[in-house]
Amino acid sequence: MTSISHKLTAPLLAGALWLAGNAHAVQDLPGGPAVRQLNLHPPASRIAQAQVDLHWMLLIICTVIFIGVFGVMFYSIWHHRKSRGAKPASFSESIVVEVTWTVVPFLIIIGMALPATKVIVAQKDTTNADLTIKATGYQWKWGYDYLAGEGEGLGFLSTIDNSHRVMSNSGDVSNAPDDYLLRVDNPLVVPVGKKVRVITTANDVIHSWMVPAFGVKQDAIPGFVRDTWFRADHEGDFYGQCAELCGKEHAYMPIHVKVVSAQAYTEWVDAQRKVAAAKLDDPNKVWELDALKARGEKVYAANCAACHQANGKGAGPIKPLDGSAVVRDDDHAKQLQIVLHGAGNGAMPSWAALSDTDLAAVVTYTKNAWSNHTGQLVQPAEVLAQRSK
């Protein structure tokens, strides 16, 4: 028996040691999820702190009521059991009891409703905002437009970091970072201590903009405009995700809010304005093939490679671009219409938010990358013409 036990134990022990050596040591992510987190997220705004306080107050009240009611019930069952010779009392209704169990619960509900209402009203007070930002949900990314306040006029898309998608597709997360599936290429940047109004809407299906540290969760509905707000108490990186099931890429739609000092925010705004100015290309400009391909490769890596892969082979239901008849077709309008308006009932999202030059560049890149050596060149003017069709 001892030898058999050793024979069985040795492989199990070796396997356990191998798993322990290869397991990824997950750490808490400041501003994001924590390991074995059971409670609400550590608050980073006054509204979030009020929600935590309200949660604990209601939990304590409910726990006291639960213990009191069930304590009396179990005591009565035990103390007045038949084996002790207890006899049922015979009495008609009691006015005192009726009034008591009506008035007391009413007062408890009022005591719970008043602070809850105060928090809810504060959550919806989006007046006097220092900064107004529109968050638009797309399948599957977020678009941010700075509508009012410092930074007005800026806008960009925020997409999950492609390296995380590649890691997820491979199934090997042994070296996953603490911000796995939460890192984006362009985080939402806001100044600390300023009231930020967030207007939410969507381009395709219902999404939901949620950042637990700020106590914010607001649905983004196509054709509707909703709003919420937050004021970050301290600088740092804060994370959230789309909280409404919005399709097969729902898990790859993170939110990253970067809270910085007022000076750092001003510097960021200045830098973004320069970047935006550089992107304001004339759609009538005529490009050379090599220059447009080089730009398109960057656009593809940032926006398309997550689904179609860097090698253009696609994955599962995602159609490959390498060797695609539509991509190789001489009629550029076929591919441009798909890029502009999407296809497959949302399986291929619309990329109309990109500039004419970026779309021309990425289409040109796909027509000449991998085995697609078509030599075709798509000019920005063609994209502009297709937008209205």
C-alpha beads as a LAMMPS data file, in Angstrom:
LAMMPS data file: protein, C-alpha beads

389 atoms
388 bonds

1 atom types
1 bond types

-500.0 500.0 xlo xhi
-500.0 500.0 ylo yhi
-500.0 500.0 zlo zhi

Masses

1 110.0

Atoms # bond

1 1 1 0.000 0.000 0.000
2 1 1 2.844 2.373 0.823
3 1 1 4.533 1.879 -2.555
4 1 1 1.225 2.381 -4.392
5 1 1 0.583 5.544 -2.385
6 1 1 4.020 6.906 -3.301
7 1 1 3.450 6.083 -6.970
8 1 1 0.185 8.019 -6.967
9 1 1 1.425 10.905 -4.857
10 1 1 4.628 11.617 -6.796
11 1 1 2.952 12.598 -10.113
12 1 1 0.318 14.667 -8.300
13 1 1 2.979 16.509 -6.331
14 1 1 5.043 17.105 -9.461
15 1 1 1.976 18.429 -11.261
16 1 1 1.148 20.756 -8.375
17 1 1 4.712 22.104 -8.328
18 1 1 4.616 22.624 -12.095
19 1 1 1.346 24.550 -11.874
20 1 1 2.656 26.636 -8.990
21 1 1 5.767 27.494 -10.963
22 1 1 3.810 28.461 -14.069
23 1 1 0.864 30.192 -12.415
24 1 1 0.601 33.925 -12.984
25 1 1 0.889 35.944 -9.772
26 1 1 -2.066 38.278 -10.089
27 1 1 -1.833 41.506 -8.119
28 1 1 -4.359 44.160 -7.139
29 1 1 -4.749 46.854 -9.790
30 1 1 -4.921 50.333 -8.196
31 1 1 -8.019 52.016 -9.570
32 1 1 -9.233 48.676 -10.916
33 1 1 -10.249 45.229 -9.652
34 1 1 -8.587 43.662 -6.631
35 1 1 -7.729 40.051 -5.957
36 1 1 -10.514 38.308 -3.991
37 1 1 -12.466 41.569 -3.867
38 1 1 -15.746 41.162 -1.959
39 1 1 -16.722 44.720 -1.132
40 1 1 -17.443 47.743 -3.309
41 1 1 -14.514 49.349 -5.084
42 1 1 -12.450 51.820 -3.008
43 1 1 -14.115 55.195 -3.724
44 1 1 -12.274 57.936 -5.575
45 1 1 -15.054 60.530 -5.564
46 1 1 -17.546 61.951 -3.066
47 1 1 -20.459 60.262 -4.841
48 1 1 -18.716 56.896 -4.698
49 1 1 -17.983 57.439 -0.986
50 1 1 -21.661 58.309 -0.392
51 1 1 -22.664 55.095 -2.154
52 1 1 -20.332 53.061 0.057
53 1 1 -21.702 54.724 3.207
54 1 1 -25.285 54.141 2.042
55 1 1 -24.506 50.521 1.260
56 1 1 -23.141 49.848 4.732
57 1 1 -25.976 51.710 6.457
58 1 1 -28.637 49.709 4.606
59 1 1 -26.750 46.462 5.119
60 1 1 -26.532 47.039 8.876
61 1 1 -30.215 47.989 9.128
62 1 1 -31.272 44.920 7.134
63 1 1 -29.004 42.673 9.197
64 1 1 -30.421 43.995 12.486
65 1 1 -33.987 43.489 11.218
66 1 1 -33.137 39.987 10.006
67 1 1 -31.580 38.969 13.318
68 1 1 -34.408 40.541 15.318
69 1 1 -37.279 39.009 13.337
70 1 1 -35.809 35.543 12.981
71 1 1 -34.497 35.630 16.555
72 1 1 -38.000 36.235 17.914
73 1 1 -39.448 33.640 15.541
74 1 1 -36.989 30.880 16.470
75 1 1 -37.246 31.744 20.156
76 1 1 -41.025 31.466 19.965
77 1 1 -40.840 28.143 18.146
78 1 1 -38.406 26.757 20.735
79 1 1 -39.917 28.184 23.882
80 1 1 -43.549 27.446 22.999
81 1 1 -43.075 23.973 21.500
82 1 1 -45.669 21.278 22.084
83 1 1 -43.267 18.996 23.979
84 1 1 -43.104 21.565 26.766
85 1 1 -46.882 21.544 27.073
86 1 1 -47.416 24.959 25.499
87 1 1 -51.040 25.727 24.738
88 1 1 -52.057 28.035 21.860
89 1 1 -53.504 31.320 23.005
90 1 1 -56.934 32.346 21.824
91 1 1 -57.360 36.057 21.199
92 1 1 -58.758 38.391 18.587
93 1 1 -56.817 41.104 16.788
94 1 1 -54.842 43.643 18.792
95 1 1 -55.011 47.313 17.803
96 1 1 -51.619 47.953 19.419
97 1 1 -49.937 45.147 17.452
98 1 1 -51.571 46.208 14.182
99 1 1 -50.486 49.814 14.625
100 1 1 -46.986 48.804 15.743
101 1 1 -46.166 46.545 12.816
102 1 1 -47.490 49.183 10.407
103 1 1 -45.881 52.298 11.873
104 1 1 -42.452 50.837 12.745
105 1 1 -41.694 49.439 9.239
106 1 1 -42.948 52.706 7.722
107 1 1 -40.525 54.704 9.854
108 1 1 -37.691 52.315 8.960
109 1 1 -38.418 52.701 5.243
110 1 1 -38.499 56.495 5.560
111 1 1 -35.204 56.395 7.458
112 1 1 -33.657 54.372 4.638
113 1 1 -35.259 56.285 1.773
114 1 1 -34.198 59.787 2.825
115 1 1 -30.395 59.294 2.580
116 1 1 -30.827 57.077 -0.506
117 1 1 -32.842 59.788 -2.257
118 1 1 -30.230 62.376 -1.351
119 1 1 -27.489 60.294 -2.993
120 1 1 -29.584 59.600 -6.101
121 1 1 -30.418 63.293 -6.557
122 1 1 -26.731 64.189 -6.182
123 1 1 -25.809 61.550 -8.785
124 1 1 -28.082 63.177 -11.351
125 1 1 -27.022 66.782 -10.729
126 1 1 -24.877 67.419 -13.795
127 1 1 -25.141 71.221 -13.619
128 1 1 -22.154 73.580 -13.371
129 1 1 -19.715 71.106 -14.909
130 1 1 -16.140 72.236 -15.531
131 1 1 -15.753 69.788 -18.390
132 1 1 -18.287 68.078 -20.674
133 1 1 -17.320 64.935 -22.557
134 1 1 -19.439 62.790 -24.855
135 1 1 -18.782 59.047 -24.578
136 1 1 -20.071 57.121 -27.592
137 1 1 -20.251 53.343 -27.470
138 1 1 -19.273 51.429 -30.589
139 1 1 -18.971 47.721 -31.231
140 1 1 -16.448 47.443 -29.576
141 1 1 -14.667 50.576 -28.480
142 1 1 -15.394 53.991 -26.987
143 1 1 -15.286 57.345 -28.705
144 1 1 -14.630 60.481 -26.637
145 1 1 -15.435 64.029 -27.718
146 1 1 -14.598 67.002 -25.499
147 1 1 -17.616 69.273 -25.938
148 1 1 -17.060 72.045 -23.379
149 1 1 -14.346 73.275 -21.054
150 1 1 -10.604 73.066 -21.463
151 1 1 -9.884 70.732 -24.331
152 1 1 -13.055 71.590 -26.244
153 1 1 -12.924 70.239 -29.773
154 1 1 -10.690 67.250 -29.050
155 1 1 -11.896 63.788 -29.943
156 1 1 -10.502 60.284 -30.324
157 1 1 -11.308 56.579 -30.187
158 1 1 -10.273 54.407 -27.249
159 1 1 -9.595 50.776 -28.158
160 1 1 -8.234 47.869 -26.130
161 1 1 -4.479 47.371 -26.405
162 1 1 -3.856 44.966 -29.276
163 1 1 -1.230 42.972 -27.358
164 1 1 -3.904 42.020 -24.813
165 1 1 -6.203 40.789 -27.584
166 1 1 -3.389 38.714 -29.034
167 1 1 -2.719 37.261 -25.581
168 1 1 -6.404 36.479 -25.103
169 1 1 -6.701 34.831 -28.525
170 1 1 -3.656 32.668 -27.833
171 1 1 -5.087 31.373 -24.548
172 1 1 -1.718 31.843 -22.819
173 1 1 -2.141 34.392 -20.019
174 1 1 0.764 33.189 -17.887
175 1 1 2.499 36.534 -18.375
176 1 1 -0.621 38.688 -18.307
177 1 1 -0.078 42.118 -16.686
178 1 1 -2.203 43.371 -13.804
179 1 1 -4.224 45.538 -16.221
180 1 1 -4.979 42.583 -18.486
181 1 1 -7.877 43.423 -20.874
182 1 1 -8.138 46.895 -19.302
183 1 1 -5.309 48.722 -21.107
184 1 1 -6.317 50.978 -23.986
185 1 1 -4.439 52.935 -26.609
186 1 1 -6.043 56.306 -25.745
187 1 1 -7.291 56.744 -22.160
188 1 1 -9.791 59.426 -21.215
189 1 1 -7.752 62.177 -19.540
190 1 1 -9.388 64.563 -17.026
191 1 1 -8.093 67.017 -14.397
192 1 1 -8.315 66.208 -10.701
193 1 1 -10.863 68.041 -8.582
194 1 1 -12.945 69.203 -11.571
195 1 1 -16.577 68.286 -12.187
196 1 1 -16.714 66.204 -15.354
197 1 1 -20.071 65.729 -17.059
198 1 1 -20.205 62.608 -19.236
199 1 1 -22.866 62.468 -21.941
200 1 1 -23.453 58.917 -23.139
201 1 1 -24.893 57.622 -26.385
202 1 1 -24.218 54.727 -28.759
203 1 1 -23.703 54.158 -32.444
204 1 1 -25.120 50.640 -32.791
205 1 1 -26.442 48.737 -29.747
206 1 1 -26.882 49.512 -26.052
207 1 1 -23.618 49.908 -24.140
208 1 1 -22.989 51.114 -20.589
209 1 1 -20.202 53.413 -19.362
210 1 1 -19.136 52.261 -15.900
211 1 1 -16.213 53.259 -13.657
212 1 1 -16.743 51.772 -10.155
213 1 1 -14.180 53.998 -8.437
214 1 1 -16.265 57.057 -9.363
215 1 1 -19.623 55.437 -8.609
216 1 1 -20.658 55.949 -12.229
217 1 1 -22.712 53.628 -14.428
218 1 1 -24.760 55.128 -17.257
219 1 1 -26.320 53.290 -20.203
220 1 1 -25.385 54.462 -23.702
221 1 1 -28.422 53.977 -25.940
222 1 1 -28.565 54.551 -29.719
223 1 1 -30.676 57.589 -30.562
224 1 1 -30.778 58.794 -26.947
225 1 1 -28.583 61.052 -24.846
226 1 1 -28.051 60.301 -21.155
227 1 1 -25.653 61.993 -18.756
228 1 1 -23.818 61.468 -15.502
229 1 1 -20.870 63.088 -13.737
230 1 1 -17.904 62.562 -11.438
231 1 1 -15.238 64.603 -9.670
232 1 1 -12.064 62.651 -8.964
233 1 1 -10.621 63.207 -5.481
234 1 1 -7.063 62.275 -6.384
235 1 1 -4.810 61.596 -9.345
236 1 1 -4.321 58.123 -10.742
237 1 1 -5.545 55.575 -13.252
238 1 1 -9.082 54.251 -12.885
239 1 1 -10.631 51.422 -14.843
240 1 1 -14.040 50.189 -15.851
241 1 1 -15.774 48.226 -18.575
242 1 1 -18.878 48.274 -20.692
243 1 1 -21.532 46.940 -18.299
244 1 1 -24.170 46.048 -20.889
245 1 1 -23.905 42.860 -22.953
246 1 1 -23.290 44.363 -26.391
247 1 1 -22.153 41.445 -28.534
248 1 1 -19.357 38.945 -28.915
249 1 1 -16.570 41.468 -28.241
250 1 1 -18.228 42.790 -25.071
251 1 1 -15.297 41.627 -22.914
252 1 1 -12.878 43.703 -24.996
253 1 1 -14.423 47.134 -24.393
254 1 1 -12.569 48.543 -21.360
255 1 1 -12.627 52.069 -19.966
256 1 1 -9.481 53.782 -18.714
257 1 1 -9.758 57.208 -17.072
258 1 1 -6.473 58.955 -16.339
259 1 1 -6.781 61.675 -13.693
260 1 1 -3.928 64.188 -13.735
261 1 1 -3.077 67.532 -12.172
262 1 1 -4.425 70.766 -13.668
263 1 1 -1.018 71.635 -15.131
264 1 1 -0.489 68.169 -16.581
265 1 1 -3.963 68.305 -18.102
266 1 1 -3.228 71.642 -19.778
267 1 1 -0.012 70.200 -21.197
268 1 1 -1.908 67.116 -22.434
269 1 1 -4.518 69.322 -24.133
270 1 1 -1.805 71.328 -25.898
271 1 1 -0.116 68.140 -27.095
272 1 1 -3.407 66.690 -28.332
273 1 1 -4.217 69.855 -30.246
274 1 1 -0.927 69.531 -32.094
275 1 1 -1.677 65.889 -32.881
276 1 1 -5.187 66.805 -34.057
277 1 1 -3.810 69.584 -36.250
278 1 1 -1.377 67.148 -37.838
279 1 1 -4.264 64.785 -38.656
280 1 1 -6.310 67.485 -40.391
281 1 1 -5.207 66.347 -43.795
282 1 1 -6.742 67.807 -46.901
283 1 1 -9.016 65.048 -48.330
284 1 1 -8.132 66.320 -51.802
285 1 1 -4.432 65.736 -51.287
286 1 1 -3.004 63.154 -53.673
287 1 1 -0.818 60.593 -51.878
288 1 1 1.966 58.329 -53.052
289 1 1 1.481 54.594 -52.537
290 1 1 4.391 54.000 -50.155
291 1 1 3.496 56.929 -47.877
292 1 1 -0.149 55.893 -47.672
293 1 1 0.772 52.232 -47.005
294 1 1 3.081 53.250 -44.146
295 1 1 0.318 55.285 -42.549
296 1 1 -2.233 52.550 -43.168
297 1 1 -0.070 49.971 -41.417
298 1 1 -0.230 52.041 -38.225
299 1 1 -4.005 52.539 -38.519
300 1 1 -4.466 48.808 -39.090
301 1 1 -2.356 47.869 -36.060
302 1 1 -4.303 50.252 -33.818
303 1 1 -7.819 49.421 -34.979
304 1 1 -8.091 46.325 -37.159
305 1 1 -5.449 43.826 -36.056
306 1 1 -7.378 42.979 -32.879
307 1 1 -9.960 41.065 -34.932
308 1 1 -8.381 40.358 -38.327
309 1 1 -4.953 39.622 -36.763
310 1 1 -1.686 41.210 -37.766
311 1 1 -1.244 38.636 -40.539
312 1 1 -4.688 39.374 -42.004
313 1 1 -5.834 35.766 -41.599
314 1 1 -8.868 36.495 -39.399
315 1 1 -10.062 34.108 -36.694
316 1 1 -13.217 32.038 -36.358
317 1 1 -16.127 34.038 -37.816
318 1 1 -13.805 36.995 -38.558
319 1 1 -13.173 36.889 -42.292
320 1 1 -9.574 37.017 -43.504
321 1 1 -8.350 40.045 -45.419
322 1 1 -5.394 38.224 -46.904
323 1 1 -6.666 36.887 -50.217
324 1 1 -10.118 38.438 -49.791
325 1 1 -12.001 38.963 -53.070
326 1 1 -13.503 42.211 -51.775
327 1 1 -10.097 43.574 -50.778
328 1 1 -8.540 42.633 -54.108
329 1 1 -11.466 43.939 -56.157
330 1 1 -10.733 46.868 -58.463
331 1 1 -13.991 48.484 -57.334
332 1 1 -12.817 50.344 -54.232
333 1 1 -16.381 51.268 -53.256
334 1 1 -17.131 47.701 -52.136
335 1 1 -14.516 47.730 -49.370
336 1 1 -15.041 51.391 -48.513
337 1 1 -18.754 50.860 -47.890
338 1 1 -17.986 48.004 -45.502
339 1 1 -15.397 50.077 -43.631
340 1 1 -17.702 53.099 -43.447
341 1 1 -20.964 51.374 -42.559
342 1 1 -19.989 47.986 -41.159
343 1 1 -21.319 44.586 -42.189
344 1 1 -22.670 41.315 -40.867
345 1 1 -25.250 42.913 -38.556
346 1 1 -22.555 44.526 -36.455
347 1 1 -19.972 41.740 -36.679
348 1 1 -17.898 44.238 -38.643
349 1 1 -18.350 47.638 -36.948
350 1 1 -18.405 50.991 -38.686
351 1 1 -15.114 52.900 -38.732
352 1 1 -16.609 56.129 -40.056
353 1 1 -15.194 57.979 -37.042
354 1 1 -11.710 57.743 -38.585
355 1 1 -10.587 60.479 -40.934
356 1 1 -10.816 60.177 -44.712
357 1 1 -7.047 59.923 -44.941
358 1 1 -6.805 57.220 -42.261
359 1 1 -9.509 55.148 -43.964
360 1 1 -7.877 55.574 -47.356
361 1 1 -4.560 54.585 -45.819
362 1 1 -5.819 51.434 -44.100
363 1 1 -7.740 50.259 -47.173
364 1 1 -4.669 50.888 -49.326
365 1 1 -2.568 48.947 -46.833
366 1 1 -4.870 45.921 -46.882
367 1 1 -4.912 45.927 -50.686
368 1 1 -1.127 45.707 -50.762
369 1 1 -0.198 43.773 -47.591
370 1 1 0.499 40.047 -47.158
371 1 1 -0.308 38.314 -50.477
372 1 1 -2.573 41.143 -51.687
373 1 1 -0.031 42.789 -53.974
374 1 1 -2.648 44.597 -56.029
375 1 1 -0.744 47.845 -56.448
376 1 1 -4.048 49.681 -55.954
377 1 1 -4.084 53.096 -54.302
378 1 1 -7.167 54.563 -52.588
379 1 1 -7.135 58.333 -52.259
380 1 1 -8.887 60.216 -49.389
381 1 1 -11.171 61.907 -51.931
382 1 1 -12.676 58.494 -52.738
383 1 1 -13.527 57.950 -49.078
384 1 1 -15.114 61.384 -48.860
385 1 1 -17.259 60.622 -51.903
386 1 1 -18.425 57.303 -50.436
387 1 1 -19.504 58.781 -47.094
388 1 1 -22.719 60.169 -48.543
389 1 1 -23.700 56.922 -50.311

Bonds

1 1 1 2
2 1 2 3
3 1 3 4
4 1 4 5
5 1 5 6
6 1 6 7
7 1 7 8
8 1 8 9
9 1 9 10
10 1 10 11
11 1 11 12
12 1 12 13
13 1 13 14
14 1 14 15
15 1 15 16
16 1 16 17
17 1 17 18
18 1 18 19
19 1 19 20
20 1 20 21
21 1 21 22
22 1 22 23
23 1 23 24
24 1 24 25
25 1 25 26
26 1 26 27
27 1 27 28
28 1 28 29
29 1 29 30
30 1 30 31
31 1 31 32
32 1 32 33
33 1 33 34
34 1 34 35
35 1 35 36
36 1 36 37
37 1 37 38
38 1 38 39
39 1 39 40
40 1 40 41
41 1 41 42
42 1 42 43
43 1 43 44
44 1 44 45
45 1 45 46
46 1 46 47
47 1 47 48
48 1 48 49
49 1 49 50
50 1 50 51
51 1 51 52
52 1 52 53
53 1 53 54
54 1 54 55
55 1 55 56
56 1 56 57
57 1 57 58
58 1 58 59
59 1 59 60
60 1 60 61
61 1 61 62
62 1 62 63
63 1 63 64
64 1 64 65
65 1 65 66
66 1 66 67
67 1 67 68
68 1 68 69
69 1 69 70
70 1 70 71
71 1 71 72
72 1 72 73
73 1 73 74
74 1 74 75
75 1 75 76
76 1 76 77
77 1 77 78
78 1 78 79
79 1 79 80
80 1 80 81
81 1 81 82
82 1 82 83
83 1 83 84
84 1 84 85
85 1 85 86
86 1 86 87
87 1 87 88
88 1 88 89
89 1 89 90
90 1 90 91
91 1 91 92
92 1 92 93
93 1 93 94
94 1 94 95
95 1 95 96
96 1 96 97
97 1 97 98
98 1 98 99
99 1 99 100
100 1 100 101
101 1 101 102
102 1 102 103
103 1 103 104
104 1 104 105
105 1 105 106
106 1 106 107
107 1 107 108
108 1 108 109
109 1 109 110
110 1 110 111
111 1 111 112
112 1 112 113
113 1 113 114
114 1 114 115
115 1 115 116
116 1 116 117
117 1 117 118
118 1 118 119
119 1 119 120
120 1 120 121
121 1 121 122
122 1 122 123
123 1 123 124
124 1 124 125
125 1 125 126
126 1 126 127
127 1 127 128
128 1 128 129
129 1 129 130
130 1 130 131
131 1 131 132
132 1 132 133
133 1 133 134
134 1 134 135
135 1 135 136
136 1 136 137
137 1 137 138
138 1 138 139
139 1 139 140
140 1 140 141
141 1 141 142
142 1 142 143
143 1 143 144
144 1 144 145
145 1 145 146
146 1 146 147
147 1 147 148
148 1 148 149
149 1 149 150
150 1 150 151
151 1 151 152
152 1 152 153
153 1 153 154
154 1 154 155
155 1 155 156
156 1 156 157
157 1 157 158
158 1 158 159
159 1 159 160
160 1 160 161
161 1 161 162
162 1 162 163
163 1 163 164
164 1 164 165
165 1 165 166
166 1 166 167
167 1 167 168
168 1 168 169
169 1 169 170
170 1 170 171
171 1 171 172
172 1 172 173
173 1 173 174
174 1 174 175
175 1 175 176
176 1 176 177
177 1 177 178
178 1 178 179
179 1 179 180
180 1 180 181
181 1 181 182
182 1 182 183
183 1 183 184
184 1 184 185
185 1 185 186
186 1 186 187
187 1 187 188
188 1 188 189
189 1 189 190
190 1 190 191
191 1 191 192
192 1 192 193
193 1 193 194
194 1 194 195
195 1 195 196
196 1 196 197
197 1 197 198
198 1 198 199
199 1 199 200
200 1 200 201
201 1 201 202
202 1 202 203
203 1 203 204
204 1 204 205
205 1 205 206
206 1 206 207
207 1 207 208
208 1 208 209
209 1 209 210
210 1 210 211
211 1 211 212
212 1 212 213
213 1 213 214
214 1 214 215
215 1 215 216
216 1 216 217
217 1 217 218
218 1 218 219
219 1 219 220
220 1 220 221
221 1 221 222
222 1 222 223
223 1 223 224
224 1 224 225
225 1 225 226
226 1 226 227
227 1 227 228
228 1 228 229
229 1 229 230
230 1 230 231
231 1 231 232
232 1 232 233
233 1 233 234
234 1 234 235
235 1 235 236
236 1 236 237
237 1 237 238
238 1 238 239
239 1 239 240
240 1 240 241
241 1 241 242
242 1 242 243
243 1 243 244
244 1 244 245
245 1 245 246
246 1 246 247
247 1 247 248
248 1 248 249
249 1 249 250
250 1 250 251
251 1 251 252
252 1 252 253
253 1 253 254
254 1 254 255
255 1 255 256
256 1 256 257
257 1 257 258
258 1 258 259
259 1 259 260
260 1 260 261
261 1 261 262
262 1 262 263
263 1 263 264
264 1 264 265
265 1 265 266
266 1 266 267
267 1 267 268
268 1 268 269
269 1 269 270
270 1 270 271
271 1 271 272
272 1 272 273
273 1 273 274
274 1 274 275
275 1 275 276
276 1 276 277
277 1 277 278
278 1 278 279
279 1 279 280
280 1 280 281
281 1 281 282
282 1 282 283
283 1 283 284
284 1 284 285
285 1 285 286
286 1 286 287
287 1 287 288
288 1 288 289
289 1 289 290
290 1 290 291
291 1 291 292
292 1 292 293
293 1 293 294
294 1 294 295
295 1 295 296
296 1 296 297
297 1 297 298
298 1 298 299
299 1 299 300
300 1 300 301
301 1 301 302
302 1 302 303
303 1 303 304
304 1 304 305
305 1 305 306
306 1 306 307
307 1 307 308
308 1 308 309
309 1 309 310
310 1 310 311
311 1 311 312
312 1 312 313
313 1 313 314
314 1 314 315
315 1 315 316
316 1 316 317
317 1 317 318
318 1 318 319
319 1 319 320
320 1 320 321
321 1 321 322
322 1 322 323
323 1 323 324
324 1 324 325
325 1 325 326
326 1 326 327
327 1 327 328
328 1 328 329
329 1 329 330
330 1 330 331
331 1 331 332
332 1 332 333
333 1 333 334
334 1 334 335
335 1 335 336
336 1 336 337
337 1 337 338
338 1 338 339
339 1 339 340
340 1 340 341
341 1 341 342
342 1 342 343
343 1 343 344
344 1 344 345
345 1 345 346
346 1 346 347
347 1 347 348
348 1 348 349
349 1 349 350
350 1 350 351
351 1 351 352
352 1 352 353
353 1 353 354
354 1 354 355
355 1 355 356
356 1 356 357
357 1 357 358
358 1 358 359
359 1 359 360
360 1 360 361
361 1 361 362
362 1 362 363
363 1 363 364
364 1 364 365
365 1 365 366
366 1 366 367
367 1 367 368
368 1 368 369
369 1 369 370
370 1 370 371
371 1 371 372
372 1 372 373
373 1 373 374
374 1 374 375
375 1 375 376
376 1 376 377
377 1 377 378
378 1 378 379
379 1 379 380
380 1 380 381
381 1 381 382
382 1 382 383
383 1 383 384
384 1 384 385
385 1 385 386
386 1 386 387
387 1 387 388
388 1 388 389
